[in-house]
Amino acid sequence: MDLEKRVAELERRMAALEGAAPTVAAPAEGDFWALEGLKQQLAQAGEAAADGGVLFTGAVRLPTQERYEWQYGVLTADVLGEDAGDRSQTAESLAALGNAVRLRLLREILGGRRTAAELAELEGLGTTGQIYHHLRQLTGAGWLHTTGRGRYEVPGARVVPLLVVLTAACP
């Protein structure tokens, strides 16, 4: 192993030991398989896809052992065009995520705390009334639904999109 590779390996190990973020390496060949697949699909779609598109996908196992696999793709013109639908619904959905307590509630629910009573036991989430207010906001925006008896869950079709939005929002 040459000196540069040895130093890089030592730095990676030190970062892991110290809990620091690892350095980002240049992508290896094949790292962009999803992007390459999207580009092939766009090429086959012809003129309608001339401006490109967006794809997001995920295969997730939650701490509750629930598994979700999901993918969604959309043409750029459909996202940015005037016919893209009601923007107020998009704004409401994103606004519901714009609160630290709501983000924590979602994380706790994905982690297995499903009832309002379980959530109320956690510190830093406010009063029971405040928790219900946040749960109503998340339910109204489609990030949660009730499953009866005060139980909440993230709908299966929203798990991966939620994680994508949270990933995109991370610095």
C-alpha atoms as one frame of an Amber mdcrd trajectory, in Angstrom:
protein
   0.000   0.000   0.000   1.486   3.362  -0.951   1.908   6.159   1.594  -1.137
   8.206   0.477  -3.474   5.250   0.818  -2.046   4.370   4.228  -2.481   7.936
   5.488  -6.041   8.068   4.119  -6.858   4.766   5.844  -5.382   6.020   9.136
  -7.395   9.249   8.880 -10.569   7.260   8.230  -9.913   5.063  11.263  -9.127
   8.063  13.479 -12.308   9.792  12.377 -14.314   6.664  13.219 -12.679   6.409
  16.644 -13.233  10.076  17.410 -16.791  10.062  16.082 -15.943  12.642  13.453
 -17.571  12.686  10.069 -15.651  10.611   7.536 -14.109  12.333   4.581 -16.094
  12.097   1.387 -14.337  10.111  -1.290 -14.859  10.506  -4.998 -17.558   8.130
  -6.213 -16.352   4.818  -7.528 -17.499   3.480 -10.848 -21.076   2.264 -10.453
 -21.896   4.562  -7.517 -24.423   6.444  -9.640 -26.463   3.424 -10.737 -29.783
   5.093  -9.835 -28.823   8.232 -11.756 -27.729   6.202 -14.757 -31.011   4.288
 -14.680 -32.965   7.542 -14.524 -31.037   8.944 -17.475 -31.828   5.812 -19.492
 -35.519   6.123 -18.658 -35.494   9.801 -19.635 -33.782   9.011 -22.944 -36.502
   6.454 -23.724 -39.233   8.959 -22.834 -38.048  11.259 -25.615 -39.030  14.926
 -25.957 -41.371  14.895 -22.952 -38.342  14.269 -20.739 -35.964  16.696 -22.443
 -35.625  18.840 -19.304 -34.794  15.860 -17.116 -36.363  14.449 -14.030 -35.981
  13.605 -10.379 -35.919  10.179  -8.773 -35.884   9.215  -5.139 -35.905   5.744
  -3.739 -35.275   3.877  -0.540 -35.284   0.518   1.200 -35.766   1.094   4.927
 -35.989  -0.994   8.075 -37.256   1.024  11.025 -36.293   0.351  14.658 -39.709
  -1.377  14.916 -38.472  -3.865  12.251 -41.059  -2.604   9.752 -39.668  -2.582
   6.227 -40.519  -0.186   3.425 -39.324  -0.083  -0.169 -40.349   2.809  -2.329
 -39.392   4.813  -5.382 -40.848   7.782  -7.153 -39.805   9.636 -10.247 -41.195
  12.768 -11.854 -40.287  14.863 -14.863 -38.828  18.296 -14.170 -41.551  19.929
 -16.262 -44.198  18.336 -14.060 -42.599  19.713 -10.881 -41.866  23.224 -12.153
 -44.694  23.696 -14.656 -47.779  25.816 -14.166 -49.911  22.680 -14.169 -48.065
  21.266 -11.163 -51.176  21.378  -9.037 -52.134  23.131  -5.847 -48.988  24.657
  -4.344 -50.804  25.403  -1.064 -50.951  21.667  -0.314 -47.187  21.416  -0.911
 -46.586  24.422   1.336 -48.775  22.941   4.079 -46.959  19.623   3.898 -43.549
  21.285   4.183 -44.729  23.740   6.853 -45.814  20.827   9.043 -42.195  19.653
   9.039 -40.880  23.107   9.920 -41.118  22.603  13.669 -38.560  20.871  15.886
 -41.212  19.272  18.110 -43.038  17.828  15.099 -39.804  16.430  13.709 -39.106
  14.771  17.043 -42.645  13.388  17.178 -42.159  11.843  13.742 -38.823  10.361
  14.786 -40.347   8.903  17.960 -43.324   7.477  16.066 -41.041   5.889  13.457
 -39.043   4.489  16.379 -42.078   2.762  17.877 -43.739   5.200  20.262 -47.166
   5.192  18.683 -49.655   6.489  21.264 -50.218  10.018  22.475 -49.686   8.738
  26.023 -46.248   7.336  25.134 -45.315  10.597  23.451 -46.540  12.669  26.402
 -44.090  10.787  28.668 -41.139  12.238  26.741 -39.501  15.398  28.001 -39.295
  18.523  25.904 -42.420  17.997  23.809 -44.715  20.286  25.783 -48.086  19.666
  27.343 -50.508  16.983  26.225 -52.568  19.684  24.507 -49.523  20.949  22.635
 -48.607  17.403  21.575 -52.129  16.841  20.234 -51.894  20.145  18.348 -48.676
  18.992  16.655 -50.128  15.555  15.929 -53.158  17.211  14.271 -50.841  19.356
  12.134 -48.887  16.307  10.990 -52.058  14.315  10.373 -53.640  17.157   8.381
 -50.530  17.389   6.200 -50.554  13.628   5.561 -47.361  12.790   7.459 -49.334
  10.791  10.042 -52.603   8.939  10.277 -54.432   7.452  13.206 -54.841   3.732
  13.513 -57.404   3.877  16.316 -57.255   4.205  20.084 -54.950   7.202  20.023
 -52.318   5.415  17.959 -50.431   7.206  15.224 -48.189   6.014  12.431 -46.472
   7.386   9.376 -48.360   5.970   6.369 -46.236   3.379   4.576 -46.194   5.391
   1.349 -44.830   8.397   3.265 -41.949   6.747   5.186 -39.304   6.942   2.447
 -40.463  10.386   1.183 -40.243  11.694   4.760 -36.712  10.360   5.114 -35.808
  11.890   1.728 -37.108  15.319   2.806 -35.223  15.086   6.100 -32.075  14.000
   4.272 -32.385  16.866   1.786 -32.817  19.351   4.642 -29.664  18.241   6.480
 -26.701  20.542   6.027
